[in-house]
Amino acid sequence: MIHFNRKTEYALIAMEHMIRKEDSHDIGASQLTSAREVAEAYQVPYSLLAKVLQQLAGRGLIKSVHGTKGGYILAKDPEEISVIHIMEIFEGPMALAECFKEEKITCPQWDGCRIKHPLSQLNHKIYHLLADTSVAHLVAGH
């Protein structure tokens, strides 16, 4: 089964929340988003979400604003942030099979494997689908 881990899911949820908040254009409303705000809105564990947001900030995708009224705000245009970028922060390189994760192939079946080429092509297609999908497109429902 292909699926994102919880950190990737929470990162995408938080990014979606920040994009929608930024797009709401409420005059005078703070565009900052707190970890607690997202955790409560989506019923996700605050402590894990806070760590996810720190990692996103560490990678320069969001900015952390300190202080009592602090929080997070997007640091990049959501069109420039791909789903694969988010995924690889929390899961490492995308791979359908373990053998595609490793730089040096250690699989004992590799030389005689008849499905490695089709799986490699599928892996490539899925990677590019995720790379071509921005978080802005997720929010817009494209």
C-alpha positions as CSV (number, residue, x, y, z in Angstrom):
1,M,0.0,0.0,0.0
2,I,1.3,3.4,-0.8
3,H,0.6,6.0,1.9
4,F,2.1,9.0,3.6
5,N,3.2,8.7,7.2
6,R,1.5,10.8,9.9
7,K,4.2,13.6,9.9
8,T,3.7,14.1,6.1
9,E,-0.1,14.1,6.6
10,Y,0.1,16.7,9.4
11,A,2.5,18.8,7.4
12,L,0.1,18.8,4.4
13,I,-2.8,19.6,6.7
14,A,-0.9,22.5,8.3
15,M,0.2,23.9,4.9
16,E,-3.4,23.7,3.7
17,H,-4.6,25.5,6.8
18,M,-2.0,28.3,6.3
19,I,-2.8,28.7,2.6
20,R,-6.6,28.9,3.3
21,K,-6.0,31.4,6.1
22,E,-3.7,33.5,3.9
23,D,-6.3,33.4,1.1
24,S,-9.2,34.4,3.4
25,H,-8.2,38.1,3.1
26,D,-9.8,39.0,6.5
27,I,-8.7,42.6,6.9
28,G,-6.9,43.1,10.2
29,A,-6.8,39.3,10.9
30,S,-3.5,37.8,11.8
31,Q,-2.1,35.6,9.1
32,L,0.0,33.8,11.7
33,T,-1.0,30.2,12.5
34,S,-0.2,28.5,15.7
35,A,0.4,24.8,16.2
36,R,-2.4,24.7,18.8
37,E,-4.8,26.3,16.3
38,V,-4.1,23.6,13.7
39,A,-4.1,20.8,16.3
40,E,-7.5,21.8,17.6
41,A,-9.0,22.5,14.2
42,Y,-8.0,19.0,12.8
43,Q,-7.9,17.0,16.0
44,V,-4.2,16.1,15.6
45,P,-1.7,15.6,18.5
46,Y,-0.3,19.0,19.4
47,S,3.2,17.8,20.3
48,L,3.7,15.9,17.1
49,L,2.3,18.8,15.0
50,A,4.6,21.3,16.8
51,K,7.6,19.1,15.8
52,V,6.4,18.9,12.2
53,L,6.0,22.7,12.0
54,Q,9.5,23.1,13.4
55,Q,10.9,20.9,10.7
56,L,9.0,22.8,8.0
57,A,10.5,26.0,9.4
58,G,13.9,24.5,9.5
59,R,13.6,23.7,5.8
60,G,12.5,27.2,5.0
61,L,9.0,26.4,3.9
62,I,7.4,28.3,6.7
63,K,8.6,31.1,9.0
64,S,8.5,30.9,12.8
65,V,7.5,34.1,14.5
66,H,8.3,34.1,18.2
67,G,6.5,35.8,21.0
68,T,3.1,35.6,22.8
69,K,1.3,36.4,19.6
70,G,3.7,34.2,17.5
71,G,3.1,31.4,15.2
72,Y,3.9,30.3,11.7
73,I,3.4,31.8,8.3
74,L,4.3,30.6,4.8
75,A,7.8,31.5,3.7
76,K,7.4,30.4,0.1
77,D,4.7,30.6,-2.6
78,P,2.5,27.5,-2.2
79,E,2.8,27.0,-6.0
80,E,6.6,26.4,-5.5
81,I,6.2,23.7,-2.8
82,S,5.6,20.3,-4.2
83,V,4.0,17.4,-2.4
84,I,7.1,15.3,-3.0
85,H,9.2,18.0,-1.2
86,I,7.0,17.7,1.9
87,M,7.0,13.9,1.7
88,E,10.8,13.6,1.4
89,I,11.3,15.9,4.4
90,F,9.5,13.4,6.6
91,E,10.0,10.1,4.8
92,G,13.1,10.3,2.8
93,P,13.4,9.4,-0.9
94,M,10.1,8.1,-2.5
95,A,10.4,4.4,-3.4
96,L,7.7,1.8,-4.2
97,A,10.1,-1.0,-3.3
98,E,13.0,-1.1,-0.8
99,C,15.5,-1.7,-3.6
100,F,14.7,1.7,-5.1
101,K,15.6,3.5,-1.8
102,E,19.2,2.4,-1.7
103,E,22.0,3.9,-3.6
104,K,23.8,0.6,-3.7
105,I,21.5,-2.3,-4.6
106,T,21.8,-5.1,-2.1
107,C,18.8,-7.1,-3.1
108,P,19.8,-10.7,-3.9
109,Q,17.1,-10.9,-6.6
110,W,18.2,-7.8,-8.4
111,D,20.2,-9.4,-11.3
112,G,17.4,-11.8,-12.2
113,C,14.5,-9.6,-11.3
114,R,11.9,-9.3,-14.1
115,I,9.8,-6.6,-12.5
116,K,12.5,-4.1,-11.5
117,H,12.2,-2.2,-14.8
118,P,8.3,-1.9,-14.8
119,L,8.5,-1.0,-11.0
120,S,11.2,1.6,-11.7
121,Q,9.0,3.2,-14.4
122,L,6.0,3.2,-12.1
123,N,8.1,4.7,-9.3
124,H,9.3,7.4,-11.7
125,K,5.7,8.2,-12.7
126,I,4.5,8.5,-9.2
127,Y,7.5,10.6,-8.2
128,H,6.8,13.1,-11.0
129,L,3.1,13.2,-10.2
130,L,3.9,14.2,-6.6
131,A,6.6,16.6,-7.8
132,D,4.2,18.3,-10.3
133,T,1.5,18.7,-7.6
134,S,2.0,21.8,-5.5
135,V,0.4,22.2,-2.1
136,A,-1.6,25.1,-3.7
137,H,-3.1,22.6,-6.1
138,L,-4.1,20.4,-3.2
139,V,-6.0,23.3,-1.6
140,A,-7.6,24.3,-4.8
141,G,-8.8,20.8,-5.4
142,H,-7.1,20.3,-8.8
